[in-house]
């Protein structure tokens, strides 16, 4: 009889930490890459997933966990990335809702978010967040009179749009054209009239002298 393999609590914790460190390194390297890739600037599609948990500041949450998905567009203008899109979220103060979110990222990792959503029981809710790379601390506020109306959440995000713009497109980066076949000269050598495909006038150099110049200048062909 086969037994189901179960991952222990410490094992799951180590997996979460490893995943967070992997995301941290990926996004950090993407920001460094952006500094040397001016071709990534401009408009593009954006998608992001985020999840986390927290607590209410003036009561208790029926669901302390939250998940949010965003779909929209981004604009890269050195050294910032601006994101905007529609959101769908579940959990936290809003329980279930749809809304809109704005985000500003710096290439070095810092970012800020602001959003509003229409949530369960026909309520309006807003959120503000500050973070670094993939980690964020979010404050939620419910405009309804019911308690709780404020919550603080710690989140981890998956910035899919930013990742694709800065890393996934690296193969599309322009490359220098290959050297043309035929005549070439060794790097670091000065160009001489004798290296020209058109022979110099007799008054410039004699045949023997030109042969020496071609040898010293590294001309081929």
Residue frames relative to the residue before (quaternion, step in Angstrom):
aa qw qx qy qz dx dy dz
X 1.0000 0.0000 0.0000 0.0000 0.00 0.00 0.00
X 0.3734 -0.7529 0.4999 0.2094 3.55 -0.72 1.06
X 0.2701 -0.7507 0.5846 0.1472 3.53 -1.07 0.79
X 0.4440 -0.6807 0.5155 0.2716 3.54 -1.01 0.82
X 0.3476 -0.7308 0.5488 0.2097 3.55 -0.89 0.94
X 0.1172 -0.7946 0.5950 0.0294 3.55 -0.86 0.98
X 0.3612 -0.7125 0.5620 0.2147 3.53 -1.06 0.81
X 0.4330 -0.7180 0.4847 0.2492 3.55 -0.76 1.04
X 0.6962 -0.4776 0.3440 0.4108 3.55 -1.31 0.32
X 0.6739 0.4721 -0.3094 0.4767 3.65 0.83 -0.88
X 0.6257 0.5418 -0.3415 0.4453 3.59 1.07 -0.70
X 0.6528 0.5004 -0.3127 0.4750 3.57 0.98 -0.81
X 0.6365 0.5291 -0.3291 0.4546 3.57 1.01 -0.79
X 0.6548 0.5011 -0.3167 0.4689 3.59 0.94 -0.83
X 0.6354 0.5282 -0.3334 0.4540 3.59 1.03 -0.77
X 0.6491 0.5112 -0.3196 0.4639 3.59 0.99 -0.83
X 0.6547 0.5075 -0.3153 0.4631 3.57 0.96 -0.87
X 0.6501 0.5129 -0.3184 0.4614 3.59 0.96 -0.84
X 0.6520 0.5100 -0.3181 0.4621 3.59 0.98 -0.83
X 0.6525 0.5115 -0.3164 0.4610 3.58 0.96 -0.85
X 0.6590 0.4969 -0.3127 0.4701 3.61 0.97 -0.82
X 0.6248 0.5343 -0.3354 0.4600 3.58 1.07 -0.73
X 0.6610 0.4922 -0.3013 0.4796 3.56 0.95 -0.88
X 0.6194 0.5484 -0.3351 0.4508 3.56 1.01 -0.84
X 0.6959 0.4716 -0.2773 0.4652 3.57 0.84 -0.97
X 0.6408 0.5384 -0.3279 0.4382 3.58 1.01 -0.81
X 0.7108 0.4428 -0.2718 0.4741 3.57 0.79 -0.99
X 0.6229 0.5352 -0.3472 0.4528 3.60 1.03 -0.73
X 0.6701 0.4808 -0.3048 0.4763 3.59 0.94 -0.85
X 0.6226 0.5348 -0.3541 0.4484 3.59 1.06 -0.64
X 0.6350 0.5126 -0.3386 0.4684 3.60 1.02 -0.71
X 0.6457 0.5059 -0.3256 0.4703 3.60 0.99 -0.80
X 0.6369 0.5254 -0.3289 0.4584 3.57 1.02 -0.79
X 0.6331 0.5542 -0.3370 0.4224 3.57 1.00 -0.81
X 0.5975 0.5778 -0.3633 0.4209 3.59 1.09 -0.64
X 0.7615 0.3360 -0.1868 0.5219 3.58 1.11 -0.62
X 0.6771 0.4531 -0.2868 0.5040 3.58 1.25 0.22
X 0.1115 -0.8235 0.5521 0.0677 3.63 0.18 1.17
X 0.5838 0.6084 -0.3785 0.3819 3.60 1.16 -0.39
X 0.5868 0.5826 -0.3872 0.4078 3.64 1.20 -0.21
X 0.5103 0.6598 -0.4281 0.3478 3.61 1.18 -0.24
X 0.5705 0.5823 -0.4442 0.3717 3.54 -1.14 0.73
X 0.6628 -0.5155 0.3999 0.3676 3.53 -1.42 -0.17
X 0.1273 0.7955 -0.5853 0.0914 3.56 -1.09 0.72
X 0.6266 -0.5310 0.3994 0.4074 3.61 -1.25 0.18
X 0.1382 -0.7961 0.5866 0.0544 3.55 -1.20 0.52
X 0.0565 0.7593 -0.6473 0.0362 3.54 -1.20 0.70
X 0.0289 0.8027 -0.5936 0.0488 3.55 -1.05 0.76
X 0.1464 -0.7485 0.6410 0.0857 3.52 -1.18 0.75
X 0.0029 0.7950 -0.6061 0.0229 3.58 -1.06 0.75
X 0.0467 0.7930 -0.6061 0.0408 3.54 -1.14 0.65
X 0.1961 0.7829 -0.5730 0.1425 3.54 -1.17 0.53
X 0.2841 -0.7455 0.5719 0.1909 3.52 -1.23 -0.49
X 0.0470 0.8086 -0.5848 0.0448 3.53 -1.28 0.29
X 0.4547 -0.6658 0.5216 0.2790 3.52 -1.21 -0.55
X 0.5188 -0.6137 0.4962 0.3286 3.53 -1.31 0.38
X 0.4139 -0.7197 0.5061 0.2338 3.56 -1.11 0.68
X 0.7896 0.2003 -0.1115 0.5692 3.58 1.25 -0.33
X 0.7845 0.1260 -0.1229 0.5947 3.55 0.93 0.90
X 0.5095 -0.6105 0.4830 0.3666 3.56 -1.07 -0.76
X 0.4056 -0.7111 0.5276 0.2270 3.55 -1.10 0.76
X 0.4558 -0.6691 0.5104 0.2900 3.56 -1.00 0.80
X 0.7665 0.0964 -0.0672 0.6314 3.58 1.21 -0.57
X 0.2280 -0.8232 0.5039 0.1284 3.63 -0.23 1.21
X 0.6490 0.5069 -0.3163 0.4709 3.60 1.26 -0.15
X 0.1191 -0.7943 0.5936 0.0505 3.56 -1.20 0.56
X 0.0439 -0.7572 0.6507 0.0373 3.51 -1.23 0.65
X 0.0034 0.8079 -0.5877 0.0431 3.57 -0.92 0.90
X 0.1122 -0.7671 0.6293 0.0549 3.56 -1.07 0.83
X 0.0893 -0.7931 0.6018 0.0275 3.57 -1.02 0.85
X 0.0382 -0.7761 0.6294 -0.0041 3.53 -1.06 0.85
X 0.3078 0.7557 -0.5236 0.2450 3.57 -0.70 1.04
X 0.5858 -0.5510 0.4508 0.3873 3.55 -0.95 -0.95
X 0.1820 -0.7592 0.6128 0.1220 3.54 -1.30 0.39
X 0.1481 -0.7622 0.6232 0.0940 3.53 -1.28 0.46
X 0.2007 -0.7899 0.5738 0.0801 3.57 -0.70 1.14
X 0.1407 0.7498 -0.6353 0.1203 3.56 -0.81 1.07
X 0.4520 -0.7483 0.4200 0.2436 3.53 -0.30 1.33
X 0.6457 -0.2864 -0.7074 -0.0251 1.57 -1.65 1.94
X 0.5540 0.6129 -0.3897 0.4069 3.62 0.98 0.77
X 0.1784 -0.7248 0.6501 0.1422 3.51 -1.41 0.31
X 0.1492 -0.7840 0.5994 0.0625 3.59 -0.73 1.08
X 0.0866 -0.7977 0.5968 0.0106 3.57 -0.90 1.00
X 0.0478 0.7724 -0.6326 0.0296 3.56 -1.15 0.66
X 0.2576 0.7829 -0.5393 0.1729 3.57 -0.98 0.76
X 0.5612 -0.5781 0.4807 0.3460 3.51 -1.40 0.21
X 0.2098 -0.8042 0.5513 0.0732 3.56 -1.04 0.84
X 0.1229 -0.7133 0.6815 0.1083 3.49 -1.40 0.44
X 0.0382 0.8265 -0.5580 0.0638 3.58 -0.73 0.99
X 0.1085 -0.7696 0.6271 0.0522 3.52 -1.29 0.52
X 0.7562 0.3500 -0.2814 0.4759 3.55 -1.04 0.83
X 0.6856 0.4744 -0.3536 0.4241 3.54 -1.32 -0.08
X 0.8103 -0.2665 0.2080 0.4787 3.52 -1.20 -0.59
X 0.7226 0.4754 -0.2515 0.4343 3.57 1.03 -0.75
X 0.3310 -0.7578 0.4814 0.2904 3.59 1.28 -0.45
X 0.7484 -0.2537 0.2028 0.5782 3.61 0.60 -1.12
X 0.2627 0.7905 -0.5190 0.1916 3.59 -0.79 0.93
X 0.2789 -0.7067 0.6205 0.1944 3.52 -1.43 0.15
X 0.0999 0.8175 -0.5589 0.0970 3.57 -1.05 0.69
X 0.4625 -0.6352 0.5436 0.2952 3.50 -1.31 -0.55
X 0.0812 -0.8150 0.5737 -0.0017 3.58 -1.03 0.82
X 0.1698 -0.7452 0.6383 0.0915 3.53 -1.18 0.80
X 0.0230 -0.8026 0.5956 -0.0245 3.56 -1.08 0.76
X 0.0972 -0.7701 0.6282 0.0539 3.55 -1.14 0.74
X 0.0985 -0.8026 0.5883 0.0066 3.56 -0.73 1.15
X 0.2566 -0.7139 0.6258 0.1812 3.54 -1.19 0.65
X 0.6084 -0.5856 0.3881 0.3693 3.58 -1.04 0.73
X 0.6875 0.4981 -0.2895 0.4421 3.59 1.07 -0.65
X 0.7369 -0.4780 0.2207 0.4239 3.61 1.23 0.20
X 0.6221 0.5471 -0.3596 0.4294 3.62 1.06 -0.58
X 0.0612 0.7950 -0.6027 0.0316 3.57 -1.11 0.65
X 0.1700 -0.7616 0.6187 0.0908 3.56 -1.31 0.47
X 0.1345 -0.7907 0.5956 0.0446 3.55 -1.11 0.77
X 0.0123 0.7523 -0.6585 -0.0162 3.53 -1.29 0.52
X 0.1224 0.8115 -0.5602 0.1128 3.56 -0.88 0.92
X 0.1738 -0.7490 0.6292 0.1135 3.53 -1.35 0.32
X 0.0372 -0.8097 0.5855 -0.0148 3.56 -1.10 0.68
X 0.3589 -0.6589 0.6173 0.2368 3.48 -1.33 0.54
X 0.0669 -0.8493 0.5225 -0.0330 3.56 -0.37 1.26
X 0.7984 -0.3205 0.2221 0.4587 3.55 -1.38 -0.06
X 0.8223 0.2107 -0.1994 0.4895 3.53 -1.22 0.69
X 0.5542 -0.6580 0.3678 0.3529 3.57 1.15 0.76
X 0.3922 0.7007 -0.4893 0.3403 3.54 0.91 0.98
X 0.3233 -0.7024 0.5955 0.2179 3.55 -1.32 0.41
X 0.0332 -0.7972 0.6021 -0.0283 3.52 -0.93 0.93
X 0.1476 -0.7709 0.6125 0.0929 3.57 -1.15 0.64
X 0.0754 -0.7874 0.6068 0.0785 3.56 -1.24 0.33
X 0.1287 -0.7469 0.6492 0.0637 3.52 -1.26 0.68
X 0.0041 -0.8141 0.5798 -0.0322 3.58 -0.96 0.84
X 0.1143 -0.7390 0.6598 0.0749 3.52 -1.28 0.63
X 0.1157 0.8239 -0.5465 0.0962 3.56 -0.94 0.80
X 0.2909 -0.7132 0.6065 0.1970 3.48 -1.44 -0.03
X 0.8309 -0.0437 -0.0661 0.5508 3.57 -0.73 1.20
X 0.8286 -0.1812 0.1378 0.5115 3.64 -0.31 -1.18
X 0.6529 0.5118 -0.3127 0.4626 3.63 1.23 -0.11
X 0.0107 0.8059 -0.5902 0.0451 3.56 -1.01 0.85
X 0.2313 -0.7147 0.6408 0.1584 3.52 -1.29 0.58
X 0.0877 -0.8400 0.5350 -0.0224 3.57 -0.53 1.23
X 0.1851 -0.7448 0.6328 0.1028 3.53 -1.10 0.86
X 0.1277 -0.7869 0.6021 0.0435 3.55 -0.87 1.03
X 0.0622 -0.7907 0.6089 0.0166 3.56 -1.07 0.80
X 0.2221 -0.7615 0.6011 0.0975 3.55 -0.89 1.06
X 0.3612 -0.7653 0.4957 0.1954 3.59 -0.72 1.08
X 0.5196 0.6164 -0.4237 0.4129 3.60 1.24 -0.01
X 0.5722 -0.6218 0.4222 0.3283 3.59 -1.21 0.49
X 0.5386 0.6466 -0.4039 0.3589 3.58 1.22 -0.30
X 0.3500 -0.7042 0.5760 0.2232 3.53 -1.30 0.51
X 0.5583 -0.2099 -0.8026 -0.0081 1.53 -2.05 1.46
X 0.2533 -0.7758 0.5605 0.1407 3.55 -1.18 0.54
X 0.7468 0.2707 -0.1910 0.5766 3.60 1.31 0.02
X 0.0233 0.7943 -0.6053 0.0455 3.56 -1.00 0.84
X 0.2151 -0.7494 0.6151 0.1176 3.54 -1.26 0.58
X 0.0400 -0.8275 0.5576 -0.0511 3.58 -0.68 1.15
X 0.2500 -0.7186 0.6275 0.1654 3.54 -1.20 0.64
X 0.0497 -0.8390 0.5404 -0.0403 3.57 -0.64 1.13
X 0.2056 -0.7077 0.6579 0.1555 3.51 -1.39 0.41
X 0.1601 -0.8168 0.5510 0.0595 3.57 -0.79 1.00
X 0.2601 -0.7167 0.6258 0.1641 3.52 -1.32 0.47
X 0.1223 -0.8383 0.5285 0.0546 3.65 0.03 1.25
X 0.1368 -0.8535 0.4984 0.0663 3.57 0.45 1.24
X 0.6638 0.5175 -0.3130 0.4401 3.59 0.94 -0.86
X 0.6576 0.4965 -0.3056 0.4771 3.58 0.96 -0.87
X 0.6361 0.5330 -0.3341 0.4469 3.56 0.95 -0.86
X 0.6857 0.4805 -0.2994 0.4575 3.58 0.84 -0.93
X 0.6617 0.5227 -0.3160 0.4348 3.58 0.95 -0.86
X 0.7861 0.3698 -0.1770 0.4626 3.58 0.87 -0.96
X 0.7856 0.2851 -0.1513 0.5278 3.60 1.07 -0.65
X 0.6874 0.5152 -0.3020 0.4133 3.58 0.80 -0.98
X 0.7123 0.4386 -0.2519 0.4866 3.58 1.15 -0.56
X 0.3665 0.7586 -0.4892 0.2256 3.63 1.17 0.17
X 0.6247 0.5349 -0.3507 0.4479 3.60 1.12 -0.52
X 0.6428 0.5130 -0.3265 0.4658 3.57 1.27 -0.29
X 0.4233 0.7179 -0.4642 0.2999 3.58 1.28 -0.05
X 0.5087 -0.6512 0.4595 0.3255 3.59 -0.96 0.79
X 0.1605 -0.7842 0.5943 0.0779 3.55 -1.03 0.81
X 0.5986 -0.5716 0.4198 0.3723 3.54 -1.20 0.53
X 0.5023 -0.6566 0.4588 0.3258 3.62 -0.92 0.79
X 0.5377 -0.6245 0.4405 0.3560 3.62 -1.03 0.68
X 0.5936 -0.5759 0.4112 0.3833 3.58 -1.13 0.57
X 0.5057 -0.6574 0.4690 0.3036 3.54 -1.00 0.83
X 0.5061 -0.6540 0.4586 0.3252 3.59 -0.99 0.78
X 0.5961 0.5677 -0.4193 0.3828 3.53 -1.18 0.41
X 0.8351 -0.1605 0.1350 0.5085 3.51 -1.00 -0.85
X 0.0608 0.7667 -0.6362 0.0607 3.56 -1.09 0.77
X 0.2142 -0.7606 0.5936 0.1526 3.50 -1.28 0.25
X 0.5956 -0.5880 0.4137 0.3584 3.55 -1.13 0.63
X 0.5387 -0.6315 0.4385 0.3445 3.59 -1.00 0.76
X 0.7869 0.3316 -0.2485 0.4572 3.51 -1.14 0.72
X 0.6057 0.5565 -0.3648 0.4362 3.59 1.24 -0.10
X 0.4654 -0.6689 0.4996 0.2939 3.58 -1.05 0.72
X 0.4781 -0.6600 0.5000 0.2930 3.54 -1.13 0.65
X 0.1503 -0.7930 0.5883 0.0498 3.55 -0.89 0.97
X 0.5903 -0.5659 0.4238 0.3893 3.62 -1.10 0.53
X 0.6332 0.5497 -0.3385 0.4270 3.55 1.12 -0.60
X 0.6022 0.5565 -0.3625 0.4430 3.62 1.26 -0.30
X 0.5161 0.6542 -0.4160 0.3641 3.57 1.20 -0.27
X 0.5415 -0.6160 0.4575 0.3437 3.55 -1.15 0.66
X 0.6680 0.4352 -0.2924 0.5281 3.58 1.25 -0.41
X 0.4210 -0.7225 0.4718 0.2795 3.60 -0.53 1.03
X 0.5196 -0.6510 0.4519 0.3195 3.59 -1.03 0.71
X 0.6095 -0.5406 0.4268 0.3926 3.52 -1.25 0.41
X 0.6286 -0.5632 0.3674 0.3908 3.59 -1.06 0.61
X 0.6453 0.5341 -0.3394 0.4280 3.60 1.07 -0.56
X 0.6044 0.5658 -0.3655 0.4254 3.60 1.19 -0.36
X 0.7709 -0.1971 0.1605 0.5840 3.59 0.82 -0.96
X 0.4635 -0.6527 0.5168 0.3035 3.52 -1.10 0.63
X 0.7038 -0.4672 0.3176 0.4308 3.54 -1.28 0.24
X 0.6832 0.4828 -0.3005 0.4580 3.61 0.84 -0.90
X 0.6546 0.5074 -0.3136 0.4645 3.57 0.96 -0.87
X 0.6544 0.5107 -0.3168 0.4590 3.57 0.95 -0.86
X 0.6117 0.5450 -0.3590 0.4471 3.59 1.04 -0.70
X 0.6496 0.4997 -0.3197 0.4755 3.61 1.01 -0.81
X 0.6471 0.5179 -0.3286 0.4528 3.60 0.92 -0.83
X 0.6388 0.5200 -0.3302 0.4610 3.59 0.96 -0.82
X 0.6507 0.5128 -0.3207 0.4591 3.59 0.99 -0.77
X 0.6889 0.4756 -0.2824 0.4685 3.60 0.88 -0.96
X 0.7037 0.4709 -0.2716 0.4574 3.61 0.93 -0.87
X 0.4603 -0.7074 0.4375 0.3103 3.57 1.20 -0.21
X 0.2970 0.7635 -0.5262 0.2282 3.60 1.07 0.55
X 0.1607 -0.7668 0.6145 0.0926 3.53 -1.15 0.66
X 0.7146 0.4392 -0.3269 0.4354 3.54 -1.21 0.39
